[in-house]
Amino acid sequence: MTRLGARELAEAILDPGSRKPWDRPPPPVAEPGSAYAAELAAARERSGCDEAVITGEGLLRGRRVAFVVSEFRFLAGSIGVATADRIVAAVERATAERIPLLAAPSSGGTRMQEGTAAFVQMARITAAVMRHRAAGLPYLVYLRHPTTGGVLASWGSLGHVTAAEPGALIGFLGPRVYEALHGEPFPEGVQVAENLAAKGLVDAVVDVGELPEIASRALSVLCGEATGEAGEPADAAEEVPEDVPAWESIERSRDPDRPGVRELLRHAAVDVSVLSGTGEGEADPGLLLALARFGGVPCVVVGQDRRSQRTGHPLGPAGLRVARRGMRLARELALPLVTVVDTPGAVLSADAEERGLAGEIARCLAELTTLAVPTLGVLLGEGTGGAALALLPTDRVLCARHGWLSPLPPEGASAIVHRTVDRAAEMAQAQGVRAADLRAAGIVDRIIPERPDAAAEPVEFCARAAALVAAGLRALAGTDPAARLAARHARFAGLR
């Protein structure tokens, strides 16, 4: 694997000629004439750097950003006291000047020559990063080969968005240490970027050449700047759809060709960055988390993926934990949250019970009902059970003409009431599951027209839905947070 030096990497990411170093010469940390002093001198000669990180600022596609980049050739990128001083100073300056921070670690971890004093610096660096995040500023991480030990267990694992270099060794325990301690190699394929992405620990695996575009796209949303695209006004006249039986809508919502959240993002959003999993070791294909813009408005999107759920990946507890990651992102960076409900229901299994499905539904409801940022829900298709309810209580709710909401699939409701599934259509009609019923009950604010069916006009339908999402977000943006929360609580308290 070709390893770029720290300066080469920074130059590859930033706009040409824009890099400005922030570094000052580090203070002496080794006794003159000691073996450690000789190692430091050799590291400076070998790497061309005076410490294991470089810091500074530059432009990324015209946007001012700060950076902290490891130099692995300097004592394996290890973190000593002077290294930590440099990192913390850069993070604090980025916080004070309110600019996003990009970190590109590549390190073996703590500098053993400095022992415990170096080891505890990881807590100090973490505290600085968390102050940066608490200030509502984006923190992006690019994990490079190799990133191990205390660096991964601190500032390497705290990104709002985290990408990794293809094939990079990324792990807490260095494989050489494991083999020395246990007398056998660490299992292959575990501490590899691609495996960590599949497990929901990193969001993407990308080459350095792709990094500027990917980071710029993410920052376009994370920095929360709305563009001037107005879209449809929020108070535009609502089209009254032709009345159809509930069962017809249910059958249409189950059409395999019906567009879902992925099509909505593909056809009608821009600056889309799909994130992977919880960031904590869980992933669920049934739940999609993304950063995106609708009509120029940046937002976090949490959406149930109809195709994954219908092809062997029903929504489980991990999916709801991914949704809560999206809620945290929205809260921390003061971004509006868009939820997309489209689910035949959560997975029903012993494993889901043991991993806390019911508790995750409750925690989603708790976070969503108390989230201070603007929230907008889209009932795009099927809305079955607790999995649907978990993403529903938002400030404003849109519903596709053939979207519907029910405590159980109509077949299940029929089985409970009539001891047969044959009266499902009758149950659906009686329960008031249709978009028109939801609108009349105050559960839904606006119906998204289908002409006559989203499956027959996927691009047009997605554009129509996106325009209403953008209009809703723009209308919510100007409201007082306390008033908005009070209205949200009153809205659901008043449902009868």
N, C-alpha and C positions, 0 to 999 in steps of 0.2 A: 504494500500500500504506500503510495507516494504521500509523504507528510509535508504539508506547507508550514513554513515558519510563521511566527506570529505576525510579523509585519507583512509577509506575503498574503496571509489570509485577510488581514484588515484591508489591504489594498484591493483584494479581489472582491470584497463585499461593498466597500464604499465607492462613491462617485470619484472618478479620477481627480487626483490633486486636492482632495478635500480633507485628507486625514491631518489632524492636529494633535500631536502628543500632549499628554498631561503629566508625564512622569518626571519626577525629580530623582537625583541619585540616591540610592538607598544608603542608610547609615551602616557602619561596620557591624557585623553580627558574629564574626569569628575572631578568635585570638590570633594576632599576627604570628605567622610561622607555623600555625597548627595545620593538621591534615585537612580540616574543614575549610580553612582559608585557601589552601591549595586547590581543593575541589571547586570552590567558588570561582577562583581565577580561571581554572580550566573551563568551567561552564560559560564564563563570559567570553572566553576566546572561541569556544566551539560554536556558540549560538549567536554571537554578536549582540546579545542583550545583557543588561546589567541585573536583571531579575527574571523570575519565571513567568511573569505576566507583563504585558504592555497595556497601557490604558490611554484613552483620549477621546476625541470626538471627530465627527465627520458628517458628510451628507450621504443619505441613502435615498436615491431617487429624489433628491432635492430636499429631503426631510432631515433636520438636525437630529443626530443620535449620539449617544455615548457608547463606548465599547470597553470590554475587558477581555483580552485574548491571551490564552496560555502559550508559553513557549516551551514545548516539550524537551527541546535540546538543552535546556537549562535545568539540570538535575531532575530530569523526567517530569518537569512541570510541577514539582512539589511545592507545597505551601509552607513557608517559614514565616517568622514574625514580620520581616520587612516586606515579604510578598503580600501578607494580609494587610499591612499598612497601606500599600499601594492600591489594593482592591477596594478597601473601605473608603479611602479618600476619593476614588473615582465614583463609587456608588453615591456617596454623600454629595459630591459635586453635581452629579446628574439629578439627584433629588432636589437640591437647592435651586438648580437652574431649570427644573421641570422639563426634562427631556427623557425620552425613552432610553432604555439601556439594553444593549446586546451583549451577551456573554458567550464566549466560545472556549470552554474548558477543554484541556487535554492534559491529564495529570495522573501520576501514580498515587497522589494523596498527600498526607502529611510528610514534611521533611524530617526524616528520622534523625538527622544530625542535630536538630534542635529539640527533639523530644516532646515532652508534655506541653511546654510553652507554645510550640507550634501547633500541637494538636488542638488546643482549646481556641485557637484563632478561628476555627470553623464556625463556632457559635457567634463570634463577633461579626464575621462576614454575613452570616445568616440574618443577624439582627439588622444590619445595614440594608440588606436586600428587602427585608420585610418593611422597613421604614419607607423605602422607595415605593413598594407596592401599596402601602397604606396611604401614600400621598396620591393614589389613583393614577400612577404612572406605569406604562407597560414595561414588562421585563421579558425578553425573549432569550432563549438558550439554544445553542447549537453544540451538541455533544460530539466531540471528535475522538478519534482513535489515538490512544486509549483514554478513557475517563473512569477512574476507579477510586475506591476508598473514600476518605472524608470529603473530597471535592464533590463526588456524586451524592454523598449523604448530606450535603449542605447546599451551596449555591448552584450546583449543577442540577438540582431537582426542584427548583422553585419557580420555574418559568410559567408565565401565563400561557405561552405556547412554547413547545419544546420539539426541536428537530434533531436528527442525528445523521452523522456521516455514514454512507453505505459501508457495511462490513465492520463498523467500528466495534472494538471491544469495550463494553460498558457494563460495569458491575461493581458491587460494593467490595467484594473480596477479590484481590488480585490472584490470578490463577497460579502464579509462582508461589505465593504464600500458601495457598490451599494445598498444593502438591507437597510443599516442604513440611506442612503440618500433618497431612493425612497420608502421605506416601502414595498418592494416586492422582492422576489428572482430574481437574474439574470437568464435569460433563460437557461435551461439545454442544454448541448451538444455543446455549442458554444466554450467555453474556454477549449477545450479538444484537446490533441495532435493529435488524429486521424482526428478530424474535420479540424484542421489547415493544416494538410498534404493534405487533400482533396482539400483545398482551395488554395494550392500553397504557404503557408507561411513557412512550413518546408519541408525538402526534404525526410525525412524518419522517421518512428517510430520504434525504435529498443530497445531491452533489453540491459542492461549493458553488459551481456555476449557476445553479438554480436558486441559490440562497437569496441574492438581492431581490429577485422578483417575489419570492415567497414571503420574505420578511417585510417588504414594502407593502404587499397586499394585506398582510395581517395588521400592520401598523395603521394602514388607512382606516381600518375599522376600530382597532383598539384605542386610537387617539381620539375617537369620538367626534370627528368633524363632519357635520352634515354638509352636503353640497347643495346647490341651488335648484335641483330638479324638483319641481313642485308636485307633479302628478295630479291625480284626481282630488278635488277638494273633499274634505271629510264630510261635508254636509250636502254633497251632490245628491240629486234625487235618486231614491232607491227604486230599482226595478222590482215589481211585484211578480213573482214567478207563478206560473200556472199550477193550480193545486193538483197534486198526484198522491195516490195512496202511499202509506208508509212502506209497504212491502216492495213497491216498485223502487223507491229510493234505496232501500237496503240492498236489493239485487244489483242496482246500478253501482252502488258503492263498492261492491265486491268484484266488479269487472277487473280482470287482470291487466287490462290496458288503461285503467284509470290512472292519471298522474298523481304522484305522491310528493313527499317533501323533496326528494332528489330532483324531480322534474321541475318543481317550483323554483329551486335554486338554479338549476341549469338554464331554464328558459327566461327567468324573470328577475334574477338578482345579479349583482356584480361584486367584484372584490371578495369572492367566496373562498374561505379557507376552512376545509373540513378538518376537525380535530379528532383525535383517536382516544376513545376510552375515558376512564376516570383520571388518568395520570397517576393512579395508585395501584395499578396491576390488574385492572378489570376492564373488559371491553364487552360490548353487546351490539351486534349488528342491527338489532331491532330499534336502536335509538341513535339518531344522527345529531351530532353537535357541530355547529359551524359558526364562523364569523361571516357576516355578509352585509350588503347594502340593498335596501329596497327603495327605489326612487330617490337615491342619494342619501338616505338615512341609514347610518351604521347601527348594527344591532347584533346581539347574540341570538342564534337560532337553536332551539331544542325541538327536534321533530321525530315523531314515530315513523319508522320506515316501513311502509306497507309491504313492499316486496320481500324484504328480509324476513318479516314476521310470517308471511305466507309461504316461505320456502325453507322452513326448518329452523327459524331463529325467533321464536316467540319472545316477547318482551319479558325480561326477568328483573330481579333485584339490581343486577349490575347496570342495566339500562337506566333505571331510575337514579342510580348513583351518578351515572354520566349526566343525566339531566340536572342533578344538583350541582355538579361541577359548572355547568352552564349558568345556573343561577348565581353561583359565587362569582364567576367571571363578570357577569352583568353588574352585580352589586359593587364589586371592588373597583371597576373601571367606569362606573356610572353610565353604563350603556343600557338602552332599552332591550327588553327580552321579548322575543317572539316564540311562542310555543305552537307546535303543530300536532294536533290530535288526529290520529288515523290508526286505529288498532282494533283487531278482532278480540282483544283481551289479553291479559297477562298470562304467562305460562302457569300452568297448574301442575305442580309436581312436589314431591317430598323435598327435593333439593331447594326449590324456591322457598318453601316454607322454612327450611333450616337456615337459609341465607337472608331471611328477614323481609320477604316480599311485602307483607302488610305494613311493617314498620317503615319501609322505604316509601310506600304510597303516602303514609302519614307525614313523613318528613318533607316530601315534595310539597304536599298541601301546606304544611306549616311555613316553609320557606317562601313559597309563591304568594301566599296571602299576606306576608309581612315584608316582601321585597319593596324597598323604597323607590326603585327605578320604575319608569313606565313599563307596563306589560301588556301584551296583546296576544290573544289566542286565536288560532284558526282551526276550526273543526272541519277538516278537509274531506273526511270520508267516514269510515266506521268509528264509532265512539263507544266502545264496550267496556263497562265495568270500571274498577278502580284504576286501572292503567290509564283510561281516558280522563277520569276525574282528576288524577294527579297533576295534569297539565292544564286544567280548565279555568281555575279561578283567577282570571286576569282582569285588568282594568276595562278592556274592551274585547268582545268576542265576535269574530266573524264565522260564518258557517256556510259552506258550499250548499247549493240548492239540494243536493242529494246526500248531504252529511246528516248524521243522526247520532243520538246519545241515549244510552240505555244501561241500566244496572247489570244486565246480562244480555247475551245474544237472544233475540226473540225466541229462538228454539228452546233455550234454557228456561226462559220465563214461562213458555207454554208448558214445558215439562213439569215445572213446579206447580202451576195453577191447575192445569188440565190433565196431568199425568200422560201427556203425549206431546210430541214436537209438531204434530200436524196442524196445530192452531197458532203457529208462530205469526202468520200474517195478521190474524185477528188480535193477538196480544200486542204487536207493534203498533197497530192503529189505536188500541185502547190506552196504551201507555204514554202517548204523546211524544214519540221519539223524533219526529220529523223536524226539519229546519223551520218550517212554518210554525209548528207547535212551540218550538224552543224560542222563537222570536216573540210569539204571543205571550209566553210565560216570563219574558225578561231575562232568560238565560243567555240569549244571543242578541247582539245589537244590530247586526246587518247580515243579510243573505247575499252570498256571492252567486250571481247568475251562472247557470249552465245552459248552453244553447245547442241542443237540449240536454247534453250530457258531456261532462268533462272528458270522458274517454274519446269522444268524437272530435274534440277540438282542444287537445292538450295544451298547445302553445298559447292559443288565445285565452283559454281559461286561466292558465298560470299568469299571464300578463294582467288579466282582470283582477285576479286575487292579489297580485303584488301591488297593483295601484291602490287597492283598498287598504292593504297593510301599510304602505307608505303614508297614505292620508291619515290613517289612524295614529301612526307613530308621531307624525307632525302635530296632530291635534293634541296628543298627550304631552308632547315635549314642553309646552308652555305652561303646564299646570303646576301648582304648588304641591310638593311631595306630601305634606301632611294632609292637605285636602284630598289629594288623590287616594291616599291610603284609607282615609275615612270613607270616601265614596265607594271604594272597593269593598270594604267591610259591610257598608250599608247595603250595597247591591246584593250580596249573597245572603245577608241576614234577612232581607225582605222577600226572598223567594218562598212561595207557598205552593 
